[in-house]
Amino acid sequence: MTEDKNKVLKISTAGSVDDGKSTLIGRILYDTHSLTDDKLEAIERNSKQRGYDYLDFSLATDGLVTEREQGITIDVAHIYFSTPNRSYIIADTPGHIEYTRNMVTGTSTSQVSIILIDVRNGVIEQTKRHFYINNLLRTKEIIVAVNKMDLVDYNQEKYDAIVKDFLKLAISAEYKDQNINFIPISALHGDNIVETSPNIPWYKGKSMIDILESIRIDDNQTDAPARFQVQTVIRPKTEAYHDYRGYAGKLRSGELKVGDAVTILPSFRTSHIKSISFFDQEYKKVSKGSSITITLTDDVNISRGDMLVKTKELPKESKQIKAKICWMDNKPLEARGTYFLQYGAKVMKSKIKSIAHRINTENLSQTEDVNQLEMNDIGLVEIQLAQDLHYDKYVDNKESGHFILIDAKNNTTAGVGFIQ
């Protein structure tokens, strides 16, 4: 196994009603021996009570479905499983259009998305919406699982037609650098889930688990520019550390090492990294995702929300940005509306200058001349900021290219934005 063995692969799932998403997740948990004994016994008992001659694996997630049907808000349900080679987290998100915001939430942190398609229905509007969101969020790895092949006698022509239709979506998409794997499955019977199935001899690819095992977890993004935002300034009130000034936070992307020339934003003061530590551990070099404390060779005035970047890797700077917004609030986003924009630890006032268009995720068309975005709408907006923002475009750096909008009156998260 490679260096990925100790890393966790994050997966999001998407599928329309009755496409078999719950059954697929339950089947994966069962076949990887990730179900607890009491959960497995409950599935066996309930399946018998319902008169099934098979195990209904959808019962493994039925509790979540019931809660959703009762109107209880569940943004994303996280489900954990593992194989001898790797650990996984599934972000189980509802696929209905009214839960677009939930899907964006779950997909935004995932490295892989499994899009389920019922072979009897083919590529439908929901499929297009799910693919568009994954494309918007730059999900690198896509697995298109054509499910319920057993109900069409494992017909290859029906499967091939779906692959052809889906590839048309990929050709018209904005983000072209996606790896798309197609796989015919029966989640109910376990065909092509852990092992390739003799019922589908014409399929020459890998099983779903083998595909997941083969995906490289490129979590460091060492080619991305270094972005370190200060969460806390550490000034110990002790005699031994009287002159100590450390800057704690999380390296959002790239790499930093001792000796690097850095620029502090927004002041544009410069210095060099003197030390990098985490508690009592010292490091010469760190990569994306590291929670660390940095000291500098110079005494520089730095506050929470300031950003340290390599002097030769400066981000963009502006008081005006364009962003694709997924709106999450019951109260619509309106042109001229004011919100707090939170970019990591930095918060500033902002105003919606204009709404360029709303994106119809069913067919990727755009509706112009709109003056508001309703809950679950996605649109392109122009935002005026109260002060300069130092940022990257989302397409260039996912970790430093997004933000949230906060309702100034009730302090709730109203929307998430992806900088264009």
C-alpha positions as CSV (number, residue, x, y, z in Angstrom):
1,M,0.0,0.0,0.0
2,T,1.1,3.6,-0.6
3,E,1.6,6.6,1.6
4,D,-2.2,7.0,1.4
5,K,-2.7,4.1,3.9
6,N,-3.1,6.3,7.0
7,K,-5.2,9.0,5.3
8,V,-8.9,9.2,5.1
9,L,-10.8,9.5,1.8
10,K,-13.9,11.7,2.0
11,I,-16.8,10.7,-0.2
12,S,-20.1,12.4,-0.9
13,T,-23.1,10.6,-2.3
14,A,-25.8,11.9,-4.6
15,G,-28.9,10.3,-6.0
16,S,-32.6,10.9,-6.6
17,V,-35.4,9.4,-4.7
18,D,-35.4,5.6,-4.9
19,D,-32.1,5.4,-6.8
20,G,-30.8,3.2,-4.1
21,K,-28.4,5.5,-2.2
22,S,-29.3,4.1,1.2
23,T,-29.0,0.6,0.0
24,L,-25.6,1.3,-1.5
25,I,-24.3,2.8,1.7
26,G,-25.7,-0.1,3.7
27,R,-24.2,-2.7,1.3
28,I,-20.8,-1.0,1.6
29,L,-21.0,-1.1,5.3
30,Y,-22.0,-4.7,5.3
31,D,-19.5,-5.9,2.8
32,T,-16.6,-4.1,4.6
33,H,-17.7,-5.5,7.9
34,S,-18.3,-2.0,9.2
35,L,-21.8,-2.6,10.7
36,T,-22.0,-3.2,14.5
37,D,-23.6,-6.5,15.6
38,D,-26.7,-4.9,17.0
39,K,-27.2,-2.9,13.8
40,L,-26.8,-6.0,11.7
41,E,-29.3,-7.9,13.9
42,A,-31.8,-5.1,13.5
43,I,-31.5,-5.2,9.7
44,E,-32.0,-9.0,9.7
45,R,-35.0,-8.7,12.1
46,N,-36.7,-5.9,10.2
47,S,-36.1,-7.5,6.8
48,K,-37.8,-10.6,8.0
49,Q,-40.7,-8.6,9.6
50,R,-41.3,-7.0,6.2
51,G,-41.4,-10.3,4.5
52,Y,-38.1,-9.8,2.5
53,D,-36.1,-12.8,1.4
54,Y,-33.0,-10.6,1.4
55,L,-31.4,-8.1,3.7
56,D,-32.7,-4.6,3.2
57,F,-29.5,-2.6,3.7
58,S,-31.3,0.7,3.3
59,L,-32.3,0.1,6.9
60,A,-28.8,1.0,7.9
61,T,-29.6,4.7,7.2
62,D,-33.4,4.6,7.5
63,G,-33.2,6.6,10.8
64,L,-31.8,9.5,8.9
65,V,-34.4,9.3,6.2
66,T,-37.2,9.2,8.7
67,E,-35.8,12.3,10.5
68,R,-35.6,14.2,7.2
69,E,-39.2,13.2,6.3
70,Q,-40.3,14.6,9.7
71,G,-38.7,17.9,8.8
72,I,-35.8,17.7,11.2
73,T,-32.8,19.6,9.7
74,I,-29.8,17.4,9.1
75,D,-27.2,19.2,7.1
76,V,-25.0,16.2,6.4
77,A,-24.9,12.7,7.9
78,H,-21.3,11.4,8.2
79,I,-20.8,7.6,8.0
80,Y,-17.5,5.9,8.7
81,F,-16.1,2.6,7.3
82,S,-12.8,1.1,6.6
83,T,-11.0,-1.6,4.7
84,P,-7.6,-3.1,5.5
85,N,-6.0,-0.5,3.3
86,R,-7.8,2.7,4.0
87,S,-10.4,4.6,6.1
88,Y,-13.4,6.4,4.6
89,I,-16.0,9.0,5.5
90,I,-19.2,9.2,3.5
91,A,-21.1,12.5,3.6
92,D,-24.6,11.3,3.0
93,T,-26.5,14.2,1.6
94,P,-30.2,14.3,0.4
95,G,-30.6,14.7,-3.3
96,H,-33.9,16.7,-3.5
97,I,-33.7,20.2,-5.1
98,E,-34.9,21.7,-1.8
99,Y,-31.7,20.3,-0.2
100,T,-29.2,21.8,-2.7
101,R,-27.6,23.7,0.2
102,N,-27.1,20.4,2.1
103,M,-25.5,18.8,-0.9
104,V,-23.1,21.8,-1.3
105,T,-22.2,21.5,2.3
106,G,-21.4,17.8,2.1
107,T,-19.6,17.9,-1.3
108,S,-17.4,20.9,-0.5
109,T,-15.1,18.9,1.7
110,S,-15.2,15.6,-0.3
111,Q,-12.5,14.3,-2.6
112,V,-14.8,11.8,-4.3
113,S,-18.5,11.9,-5.3
114,I,-20.6,8.9,-6.1
115,I,-23.5,9.8,-8.3
116,L,-26.2,7.2,-8.5
117,I,-28.4,6.7,-11.5
118,D,-31.3,4.3,-11.7
119,V,-30.7,2.4,-14.9
120,R,-34.4,2.4,-15.7
121,N,-34.6,6.2,-15.5
122,G,-31.3,7.2,-17.1
123,V,-29.8,10.7,-16.8
124,I,-32.6,12.9,-15.4
125,E,-32.7,16.5,-14.1
126,Q,-31.5,15.5,-10.7
127,T,-28.5,13.8,-12.2
128,K,-27.6,17.0,-14.1
129,R,-28.0,19.1,-10.9
130,H,-25.7,16.7,-8.9
131,F,-23.1,16.8,-11.6
132,Y,-23.2,20.6,-11.9
133,I,-22.7,21.0,-8.1
134,N,-19.7,18.7,-8.2
135,N,-18.3,20.5,-11.2
136,L,-18.8,23.9,-9.5
137,L,-17.0,22.6,-6.4
138,R,-14.2,21.1,-8.5
139,T,-14.6,17.6,-7.2
140,K,-11.7,15.8,-8.8
141,E,-13.0,12.2,-8.7
142,I,-16.5,11.2,-9.9
143,I,-17.9,7.7,-9.7
144,V,-21.1,7.3,-11.8
145,A,-22.8,4.2,-10.3
146,V,-25.5,2.9,-12.7
147,N,-27.7,1.0,-10.2
148,K,-30.4,-1.6,-10.3
149,M,-28.8,-3.5,-13.2
150,D,-30.5,-6.6,-11.9
151,L,-33.9,-5.1,-12.8
152,V,-32.9,-4.9,-16.5
153,D,-31.2,-8.3,-16.7
154,Y,-27.8,-6.6,-16.6
155,N,-28.4,-5.1,-20.1
156,Q,-25.3,-3.6,-21.5
157,E,-27.0,-1.4,-24.1
158,K,-29.0,0.4,-21.4
159,Y,-25.8,1.0,-19.4
160,D,-23.9,2.2,-22.5
161,A,-26.7,4.7,-23.3
162,I,-26.5,6.2,-19.8
163,V,-22.7,6.5,-20.1
164,K,-23.1,8.3,-23.4
165,D,-25.7,10.8,-22.0
166,F,-23.5,11.5,-19.0
167,L,-20.4,12.2,-21.1
168,K,-22.4,14.9,-22.9
169,L,-22.7,16.7,-19.5
170,A,-19.0,16.4,-18.9
171,I,-18.2,17.8,-22.3
172,S,-20.3,20.9,-21.7
173,A,-19.0,21.5,-18.1
174,E,-16.8,24.4,-17.1
175,Y,-14.3,22.3,-15.1
176,K,-12.7,19.7,-17.4
177,D,-10.1,18.2,-15.1
178,Q,-12.3,15.5,-13.6
179,N,-11.7,11.8,-13.5
180,I,-15.0,10.1,-14.2
181,N,-15.4,6.3,-13.6
182,F,-18.5,4.5,-14.7
183,I,-19.6,1.3,-13.1
184,P,-22.7,-0.9,-13.4
185,I,-23.9,-2.1,-10.0
186,S,-26.7,-3.8,-8.1
187,A,-26.4,-2.4,-4.6
188,L,-29.1,-4.8,-3.4
189,H,-27.3,-7.9,-4.6
190,G,-23.8,-6.6,-4.2
191,D,-22.8,-6.7,-7.8
192,N,-19.5,-4.9,-8.5
193,I,-19.4,-3.4,-5.0
194,V,-16.5,-5.2,-3.3
195,E,-15.7,-7.7,-6.1
196,T,-16.5,-7.7,-9.8
197,S,-19.6,-9.6,-10.5
198,P,-20.0,-12.7,-12.8
199,N,-23.5,-11.4,-13.6
200,I,-21.9,-8.5,-15.6
201,P,-19.1,-10.3,-17.6
202,W,-19.1,-7.5,-20.2
203,Y,-17.8,-5.0,-17.7
204,K,-14.0,-5.1,-17.6
205,G,-13.4,-2.4,-15.0
206,K,-12.8,-2.5,-11.2
207,S,-15.3,-3.0,-8.4
208,M,-16.4,0.1,-6.6
209,I,-14.2,-0.5,-3.6
210,D,-11.2,-1.2,-5.8
211,I,-11.8,2.2,-7.5
212,L,-12.0,3.9,-4.2
213,E,-8.8,2.1,-3.0
214,S,-6.9,3.2,-6.1
215,I,-7.7,6.9,-5.8
216,R,-4.7,8.9,-4.6
217,I,-5.4,11.1,-1.7
218,D,-3.6,14.3,-2.7
219,D,-4.3,16.1,0.5
220,N,-1.2,18.3,0.7
221,Q,-1.6,20.3,-2.5
222,T,2.1,21.3,-2.3
223,D,1.8,23.0,-5.6
224,A,-0.8,25.5,-4.3
225,P,0.4,28.8,-2.8
226,A,1.0,28.8,1.0
227,R,-1.9,30.4,2.9
228,F,-1.6,30.7,6.7
229,Q,-4.3,32.7,8.5
230,V,-3.7,33.7,12.1
231,Q,-6.3,32.4,14.5
232,T,-4.6,33.4,17.8
233,V,-1.6,35.6,18.8
234,I,0.2,33.9,21.6
235,R,1.9,36.2,24.2
236,P,2.7,34.2,27.4
237,K,2.6,36.3,30.5
238,T,5.7,34.6,32.1
239,E,9.2,35.9,32.7
240,A,10.7,33.0,30.8
241,Y,8.8,33.9,27.6
242,H,8.6,37.6,28.1
243,D,9.6,38.4,24.5
244,Y,7.8,35.4,22.9
245,R,5.2,36.2,20.2
246,G,3.7,33.3,18.3
247,Y,1.1,33.1,15.7
248,A,-1.2,30.1,15.8
249,G,-3.5,28.8,13.1
250,K,-3.9,26.2,10.3
251,L,-2.0,26.1,7.1
252,R,-4.8,26.1,4.6
253,S,-2.7,25.2,1.5
254,G,0.8,24.8,0.3
255,E,4.0,24.4,2.3
256,L,6.0,26.5,4.7
257,K,9.5,26.0,6.1
258,V,11.8,27.6,8.5
259,G,13.7,30.5,6.7
260,D,10.9,31.3,4.2
261,A,10.5,34.9,3.4
262,V,6.9,35.9,4.2
263,T,4.6,38.8,3.8
264,I,1.9,39.7,6.3
265,L,-1.4,40.9,4.9
266,P,-3.0,43.4,5.0
267,S,0.0,45.4,6.3
268,F,2.5,44.1,3.7
269,R,5.2,44.0,6.3
270,T,7.8,41.3,5.6
271,S,9.9,38.9,7.7
272,H,11.2,35.4,7.8
273,I,10.0,32.3,9.6
274,K,12.1,31.7,12.7
275,S,10.4,28.5,14.0
276,I,7.4,26.2,13.4
277,S,6.0,24.2,16.2
278,F,3.0,22.3,17.5
279,F,3.0,22.1,21.3
280,D,6.5,20.9,22.1
281,Q,7.3,19.5,18.6
282,E,9.5,21.6,16.3
283,Y,9.3,21.3,12.5
284,K,11.5,22.4,9.7
285,K,8.7,22.1,7.1
286,V,4.9,21.7,7.2
287,S,2.2,21.1,4.6
288,K,-1.5,21.9,4.1
289,G,-3.7,21.0,7.0
290,S,-1.1,21.4,9.7
291,S,-2.2,23.2,12.9
292,I,0.9,25.1,13.9
293,T,2.4,28.1,15.7
294,I,4.9,30.3,13.8
295,T,7.4,32.7,15.1
296,L,9.1,35.3,13.0
297,T,12.6,36.9,13.0
298,D,11.1,40.4,13.3
299,D,8.7,42.0,15.8
300,V,5.7,42.6,13.5
301,N,2.3,43.8,14.5
302,I,0.0,40.9,13.6
303,S,-3.7,40.4,14.5
304,R,-6.2,37.6,14.3
305,G,-7.4,37.2,10.7
306,D,-4.1,38.5,9.2
307,M,-2.6,36.2,6.6
308,L,1.0,35.0,6.2
309,V,2.0,34.1,2.6
310,K,5.3,33.6,0.9
311,T,6.6,36.9,-0.4
312,K,6.7,35.5,-3.9
313,E,3.2,34.0,-3.8
314,L,1.0,37.0,-3.1
315,P,-2.8,36.5,-3.5
316,K,-5.2,38.8,-5.3
317,E,-6.4,42.0,-3.6
318,S,-9.6,43.9,-4.1
319,K,-12.6,45.6,-2.4
320,Q,-14.9,44.1,-5.0
321,I,-15.2,40.4,-5.9
322,K,-17.4,38.2,-8.1
323,A,-18.6,34.9,-6.6
324,K,-21.0,32.0,-7.2
325,I,-23.3,31.9,-4.2
326,C,-25.3,29.0,-2.9
327,W,-28.0,30.6,-0.8
328,M,-29.0,28.9,2.4
329,D,-31.4,31.2,4.2
330,N,-35.2,31.4,4.2
331,K,-34.9,35.1,3.7
332,P,-33.8,35.8,0.0
333,L,-30.5,37.3,-0.9
334,E,-31.3,40.7,-2.5
335,A,-29.3,43.2,-4.5
336,R,-28.1,46.0,-2.2
337,G,-28.4,43.7,0.8
338,T,-25.7,43.9,3.5
339,Y,-24.0,41.0,5.2
340,F,-20.9,40.1,7.1
341,L,-18.5,38.2,4.9
342,Q,-16.3,35.7,6.8
343,Y,-13.2,34.6,5.1
344,G,-11.6,32.1,7.4
345,A,-11.0,34.0,10.7
346,K,-11.4,37.4,9.0
347,V,-14.8,39.1,9.1
348,M,-15.8,42.3,7.3
349,K,-18.9,44.2,6.2
350,S,-20.1,43.6,2.6
351,K,-22.9,44.7,0.3
352,I,-24.4,42.8,-2.7
353,K,-23.7,45.2,-5.5
354,S,-25.6,43.2,-8.2
355,I,-26.9,39.7,-9.1
356,A,-25.6,38.8,-12.6
357,H,-27.7,35.7,-13.0
358,R,-29.2,32.7,-11.4
359,I,-27.9,29.3,-12.5
360,N,-30.5,26.7,-13.5
361,T,-28.7,23.5,-12.3
362,E,-31.1,21.2,-14.2
363,N,-29.8,22.3,-17.6
364,L,-26.9,24.7,-16.8
365,S,-28.7,27.6,-18.3
366,Q,-28.6,31.1,-16.8
367,T,-31.6,33.4,-15.9
368,E,-30.7,37.0,-16.0
369,D,-32.5,40.1,-14.8
370,V,-33.1,38.6,-11.3
371,N,-33.0,40.7,-8.2
372,Q,-32.9,38.0,-5.6
373,L,-31.8,34.4,-4.8
374,E,-34.1,32.1,-3.0
375,M,-33.0,29.4,-0.6
376,N,-31.1,26.7,-2.5
377,D,-30.6,28.9,-5.5
378,I,-27.1,29.3,-7.0
379,G,-26.2,32.5,-8.7
380,L,-23.3,34.8,-9.7
381,V,-23.1,38.0,-7.7
382,E,-20.9,41.0,-7.4
383,I,-20.0,42.0,-3.8
384,Q,-18.6,45.3,-2.5
385,L,-16.4,45.0,0.6
386,A,-15.7,47.4,3.3
387,Q,-12.0,46.7,3.1
388,D,-9.5,45.0,0.9
389,L,-9.7,41.2,0.7
390,H,-6.7,39.1,-0.1
391,Y,-7.9,36.0,-1.8
392,D,-7.4,33.3,-4.5
393,K,-10.0,32.3,-7.0
394,Y,-11.7,29.0,-6.1
395,V,-10.5,27.4,-9.4
396,D,-6.9,28.2,-8.4
397,N,-7.1,27.3,-4.7
398,K,-10.2,25.6,-3.2
399,E,-9.0,26.2,0.4
400,S,-8.6,29.9,0.1
401,G,-11.2,30.6,-2.6
402,H,-14.4,30.4,-0.6
403,F,-16.2,32.3,2.1
404,I,-19.6,32.5,4.0
405,L,-22.1,35.3,4.2
406,I,-23.6,35.9,7.6
407,D,-26.9,37.7,8.3
408,A,-26.0,40.9,10.1
409,K,-29.2,40.8,12.2
410,N,-29.4,37.3,13.5
411,N,-25.8,36.2,13.0
412,T,-26.8,33.0,11.1
413,T,-25.0,31.6,8.1
414,A,-26.9,32.7,5.1
415,G,-24.8,31.6,2.1
416,V,-21.5,30.1,0.9
417,G,-19.5,31.8,-1.9
418,F,-16.9,30.6,-4.3
419,I,-14.7,33.4,-5.7
420,Q,-14.5,33.7,-9.4
